[in-house]
Amino acid sequence: MSDETPTVVLVHGAFADASSWNGVVELLQAKGLNVTAPANPLRGIAIDSAYIAGVLGQIPGPILAVGHSYGGAVLTNAATNAKNVVGLVYVAAFAPAEGEVLGEVTGGSKDSVLDTALVSLQYPSGDSGGSAVEFAIDPARFHDAFAADLPAEQSAVLAATQRPVAEAAFSEPSGPPAWKRLPSWAAVASADTAAGTDVIRSMAQRAGAKITELEGSHVIMISQPQAVTDVILEALSEVGSET
């Protein structure tokens, strides 16, 4: 591979961790590509975007940034001023506009059932012993709301190992979007009942992304890693020729 071949950075979303990218990582590494899947703190748009921007800034050379679900919103903010990011790939992912609030957007989805599946929890905020709200998905609802095309046993493991996300992820407004200056691609899952297929598709269209429709649930990168990898490879071949 050329030294100028972009590194693929895979950012996971809410209720998940970097292992959700394992199947895609294996396929990309088999192609000899440099790939990393950093931990997304899941503490809110501002904190998470700053953290991921720091990750991007420490990677030498060009980057193709890939986000799943809430990870797409984080990248939309984190890559705005990242000079080494050459393209964005949204995998069942949010691509918010400036000032947009995810909680309001998902509330208007006709396809998403996530709101009814959430459980409210508390975590220490670090502010004089105070606490703040975070959300998890009710394990009994996890399969239908988040991973309906996975075997029940696999979905149960994901439910047990899910990472809660701070309420701030859904209430903080998004900043200037990176997709206004960068080429983007989107894998839209046809049966996304978490983020909502309707919301994800409309955001991808607004961002001017090249859209690939895939049959599957919100965790399409787990159920169909090859199809998602193919979208990433397509984006990589196009941005790679420009770097």
C-alpha positions as CSV (number, residue, x, y, z in Angstrom):
1,M,0.0,0.0,0.0
2,S,1.1,3.6,-0.7
3,D,2.0,5.7,2.3
4,E,-0.8,8.0,1.1
5,T,-3.5,5.3,1.4
6,P,-6.0,6.7,3.9
7,T,-6.2,5.1,7.3
8,V,-9.8,3.9,8.0
9,V,-11.1,5.2,11.4
10,L,-14.2,3.4,12.6
11,V,-16.2,5.2,15.2
12,H,-18.9,3.2,17.1
13,G,-22.2,4.6,18.2
14,A,-24.3,4.5,21.4
15,F,-25.2,1.3,23.3
16,A,-22.1,-0.3,21.7
17,D,-18.3,-0.3,21.7
18,A,-15.5,-0.7,19.2
19,S,-16.0,-4.5,19.0
20,S,-19.1,-3.8,17.0
21,W,-16.7,-3.2,14.1
22,N,-14.8,-6.4,14.5
23,G,-16.1,-8.1,11.3
24,V,-15.4,-5.0,9.2
25,V,-11.9,-4.6,10.8
26,E,-11.0,-8.2,9.9
27,L,-12.1,-7.6,6.3
28,L,-10.2,-4.4,5.9
29,Q,-7.1,-5.7,7.5
30,A,-7.3,-8.7,5.1
31,K,-6.9,-6.1,2.3
32,G,-3.8,-4.8,3.9
33,L,-5.4,-1.5,5.1
34,N,-4.5,0.5,8.1
35,V,-7.6,0.6,10.4
36,T,-8.4,1.7,13.9
37,A,-11.6,1.7,15.9
38,P,-11.2,4.1,18.9
39,A,-13.4,4.2,21.9
40,N,-16.2,6.8,21.7
41,P,-16.8,8.1,25.3
42,L,-20.6,8.4,24.8
43,R,-20.8,11.4,27.2
44,G,-22.3,14.0,24.8
45,I,-21.7,15.6,21.4
46,A,-19.2,18.2,22.7
47,I,-17.1,15.8,24.8
48,D,-17.2,13.0,22.3
49,S,-16.4,15.2,19.3
50,A,-13.5,16.8,21.0
51,Y,-12.1,13.4,22.0
52,I,-12.4,11.9,18.5
53,A,-11.0,15.1,17.0
54,G,-8.0,14.4,19.2
55,V,-7.7,10.9,17.9
56,L,-7.9,12.0,14.3
57,G,-5.3,14.7,14.9
58,Q,-2.8,12.1,16.1
59,I,-3.0,9.8,13.1
60,P,-0.4,10.6,10.4
61,G,-1.6,10.9,6.8
62,P,-5.0,11.0,5.3
63,I,-8.1,9.5,7.0
64,L,-11.4,8.0,5.8
65,A,-13.7,8.5,8.8
66,V,-16.5,6.0,9.2
67,G,-19.3,6.4,11.8
68,H,-22.1,4.1,13.0
69,S,-25.3,5.6,14.4
70,Y,-24.4,8.3,17.0
71,G,-20.8,7.9,15.9
72,G,-21.8,9.6,12.6
73,A,-23.0,12.6,14.6
74,V,-19.7,12.7,16.5
75,L,-17.6,12.5,13.3
76,T,-19.8,15.2,11.7
77,N,-18.5,17.5,14.4
78,A,-15.0,16.0,15.0
79,A,-13.9,16.1,11.3
80,T,-15.1,19.7,10.6
81,N,-11.6,21.1,11.2
82,A,-9.6,17.9,10.8
83,K,-7.3,18.7,7.8
84,N,-6.3,15.1,7.3
85,V,-9.9,13.7,6.9
86,V,-10.6,13.2,3.2
87,G,-14.0,11.6,3.3
88,L,-16.9,10.4,5.5
89,V,-18.8,7.2,5.5
90,Y,-22.1,7.0,7.4
91,V,-23.2,3.5,8.4
92,A,-26.8,3.6,9.7
93,A,-25.5,6.9,11.0
94,F,-26.7,10.4,11.8
95,A,-25.4,13.3,9.7
96,P,-26.8,16.3,11.6
97,A,-26.9,19.9,10.4
98,E,-25.7,22.8,12.5
99,G,-27.9,23.4,15.4
100,E,-29.8,20.1,15.0
101,V,-30.5,18.1,18.2
102,L,-30.6,14.3,17.8
103,G,-33.4,13.8,20.4
104,E,-35.7,16.0,18.4
105,V,-34.8,14.4,15.1
106,T,-35.3,10.8,16.2
107,G,-38.6,11.9,17.9
108,G,-40.0,12.6,14.5
109,S,-39.1,9.3,13.0
110,K,-41.9,7.0,11.9
111,D,-39.5,4.0,11.7
112,S,-37.7,4.3,15.1
113,V,-39.0,2.6,18.2
114,L,-35.9,3.3,20.3
115,D,-37.5,5.9,22.6
116,T,-39.9,3.3,23.9
117,A,-37.1,0.9,24.6
118,L,-34.8,3.1,26.6
119,V,-34.2,2.9,30.3
120,S,-33.1,6.0,32.3
121,L,-30.0,5.6,34.6
122,Q,-27.8,7.8,36.6
123,Y,-24.0,8.3,36.6
124,P,-21.7,10.5,38.7
125,S,-21.3,13.8,36.9
126,G,-18.1,14.7,38.8
127,D,-19.8,18.0,39.8
128,S,-19.8,18.2,43.6
129,G,-21.1,14.7,44.0
130,G,-24.0,15.3,41.6
131,S,-25.3,12.9,39.0
132,A,-26.5,13.1,35.4
133,V,-28.8,11.0,33.2
134,E,-27.7,8.3,30.8
135,F,-29.7,5.8,28.8
136,A,-29.5,2.1,28.1
137,I,-31.7,-0.2,26.1
138,D,-34.0,-2.5,28.0
139,P,-32.4,-5.9,27.4
140,A,-35.9,-7.4,26.7
141,R,-36.3,-4.9,23.9
142,F,-32.8,-4.9,22.6
143,H,-33.3,-7.5,19.8
144,D,-36.3,-5.9,18.2
145,A,-35.3,-2.3,18.6
146,F,-31.6,-2.5,17.8
147,A,-30.5,-5.8,16.2
148,A,-33.5,-7.6,14.8
149,D,-31.5,-9.4,12.0
150,L,-29.1,-11.1,14.5
151,P,-29.7,-14.4,16.2
152,A,-31.4,-13.9,19.6
153,E,-28.4,-15.4,21.4
154,Q,-26.0,-12.9,19.7
155,S,-28.3,-10.0,20.4
156,A,-28.6,-11.0,24.1
157,V,-24.8,-10.8,24.4
158,L,-24.8,-7.3,22.8
159,A,-27.6,-6.3,25.2
160,A,-25.5,-7.5,28.2
161,T,-22.4,-5.7,27.1
162,Q,-24.0,-2.5,25.8
163,R,-22.5,0.9,26.9
164,P,-25.0,3.5,28.1
165,V,-25.0,6.9,26.5
166,A,-25.3,10.2,28.3
167,E,-28.5,12.2,27.8
168,A,-26.3,15.0,26.5
169,A,-25.8,13.0,23.3
170,F,-29.5,13.7,22.5
171,S,-29.9,17.2,23.8
172,E,-26.7,19.1,22.8
173,P,-26.9,20.9,19.4
174,S,-24.6,19.8,16.7
175,G,-22.0,22.2,15.3
176,P,-20.9,23.0,11.7
177,P,-21.0,19.7,9.8
178,A,-18.0,18.2,8.1
179,W,-20.1,16.9,5.3
180,K,-20.4,20.4,3.9
181,R,-16.8,20.3,2.8
182,L,-16.1,16.6,2.5
183,P,-17.3,13.9,0.1
184,S,-19.5,11.4,1.9
185,W,-21.0,7.9,1.4
186,A,-23.9,6.3,3.4
187,A,-25.0,2.7,4.0
188,V,-28.7,2.9,4.8
189,A,-30.3,-0.1,6.5
190,S,-33.8,-0.9,5.3
191,A,-35.1,-2.1,8.7
192,D,-33.4,0.4,11.0
193,T,-35.8,0.7,14.0
194,A,-33.2,2.3,16.2
195,A,-32.0,5.5,14.4
196,G,-34.9,5.1,12.0
197,T,-34.4,4.4,8.3
198,D,-36.4,7.5,7.3
199,V,-34.2,9.8,9.4
200,I,-30.9,8.2,8.2
201,R,-31.9,8.3,4.6
202,S,-33.1,11.9,4.7
203,M,-29.9,13.0,6.4
204,A,-27.7,11.2,3.9
205,Q,-29.6,12.8,1.0
206,R,-29.2,16.2,2.6
207,A,-25.5,15.7,3.0
208,G,-25.2,14.8,-0.7
209,A,-23.9,11.3,0.2
210,K,-23.6,8.5,-2.3
211,I,-26.2,6.1,-0.8
212,T,-26.2,2.3,-0.7
213,E,-29.4,0.7,0.5
214,L,-28.8,-2.5,2.5
215,E,-31.3,-5.0,3.8
216,G,-30.9,-5.3,7.5
217,S,-31.2,-3.8,11.0
218,H,-29.4,-0.9,12.7
219,V,-26.4,-3.1,13.3
220,I,-25.8,-3.7,9.6
221,M,-22.0,-3.7,10.1
222,I,-22.4,-6.8,12.4
223,S,-25.0,-8.7,10.3
224,Q,-23.5,-7.8,6.9
225,P,-19.9,-6.8,7.4
226,Q,-18.9,-7.6,3.8
227,A,-21.6,-5.3,2.4
228,V,-20.6,-2.5,4.7
229,T,-16.9,-3.1,3.9
230,D,-17.7,-2.8,0.2
231,V,-19.1,0.7,0.8
232,I,-16.0,1.6,2.7
233,L,-13.8,0.2,0.0
234,E,-15.7,2.2,-2.7
235,A,-15.2,5.4,-0.7
236,L,-11.6,4.6,-0.1
237,S,-10.9,4.0,-3.8
238,E,-12.4,7.4,-4.7
239,V,-10.8,9.4,-2.0
240,G,-7.5,7.5,-2.3
241,S,-7.2,8.6,-5.9
242,E,-7.4,12.2,-4.8
243,T,-4.8,12.1,-2.0
